[in-house]
Amino acid sequence: MTCQVLVTKEDNWYVAKDIASGVASQGHDISSALENLKEAVELYYEDSTDIPSPVPAFLTTLEVSAHAF
């Protein structure tokens, strides 16, 4: 199973969140956050027979004028 993961930084923590399930975990670095998330997602789906299909997605950037705020 492949998970799409969003990683953000909050204070001194990196937070990794699986988009499909909403399961999140954290770590002091990105690697730790992802490893912790892997364990959490595996536990989440451990007894589940309803594993979602990956949602096609992409990440991009968009420039907006600072004057719009």
C-alpha positions as CSV (number, residue, x, y, z in Angstrom):
1,M,0.0,0.0,0.0
2,T,1.3,3.5,-0.9
3,C,0.3,6.4,1.3
4,Q,0.3,10.1,0.3
5,V,1.8,12.0,3.2
6,L,1.8,15.7,4.1
7,V,4.7,16.8,6.3
8,T,4.6,20.1,8.1
9,K,6.7,21.7,10.8
10,E,5.2,22.9,14.1
11,D,7.6,24.4,16.6
12,N,10.3,21.8,17.1
13,W,8.3,18.9,15.6
14,Y,7.7,17.6,12.2
15,V,4.2,16.3,11.7
16,A,3.4,13.6,9.1
17,K,-0.2,13.0,8.1
18,D,-1.6,10.2,5.8
19,I,-4.0,12.0,3.5
20,A,-6.4,9.0,3.0
21,S,-6.9,7.9,6.6
22,G,-6.1,11.2,8.5
23,V,-3.7,9.3,10.7
24,A,-0.9,11.6,11.9
25,S,2.3,11.3,13.9
26,Q,5.3,13.4,14.7
27,G,9.1,13.3,15.2
28,H,12.0,15.6,15.9
29,D,13.1,15.2,12.2
30,I,11.3,14.2,9.0
31,S,12.7,10.7,9.0
32,S,11.4,10.1,12.6
33,A,8.0,11.6,11.8
34,L,7.7,9.3,8.7
35,E,8.8,6.2,10.6
36,N,6.3,7.0,13.4
37,L,3.6,7.5,10.9
38,K,4.4,4.2,9.2
39,E,3.8,2.4,12.5
40,A,0.6,4.3,13.2
41,V,-0.9,3.7,9.7
42,E,0.0,0.0,9.9
43,L,-1.7,-0.2,13.3
44,Y,-4.7,1.7,11.9
45,Y,-5.2,-0.7,9.0
46,E,-4.1,-3.9,10.9
47,D,-7.5,-5.4,11.2
48,S,-9.2,-3.5,8.4
49,T,-10.4,-5.1,5.2
50,D,-11.4,-1.7,3.8
51,I,-8.1,-0.3,2.6
52,P,-8.6,2.8,0.4
53,S,-7.2,3.1,-3.1
54,P,-4.7,5.9,-3.5
55,V,-6.2,9.2,-4.7
56,P,-4.4,10.7,-7.7
57,A,-2.9,14.0,-6.5
58,F,-0.1,16.3,-7.1
59,L,1.5,19.1,-5.2
60,T,2.4,22.4,-6.8
61,T,3.0,26.0,-5.9
62,L,1.1,29.2,-6.7
63,E,2.2,32.8,-6.5
64,V,-0.2,35.4,-5.3
65,S,0.1,39.1,-4.8
66,A,0.8,40.2,-1.3
67,H,-1.6,43.0,-2.0
68,A,-4.5,40.6,-2.1
69,F,-4.3,40.3,1.7
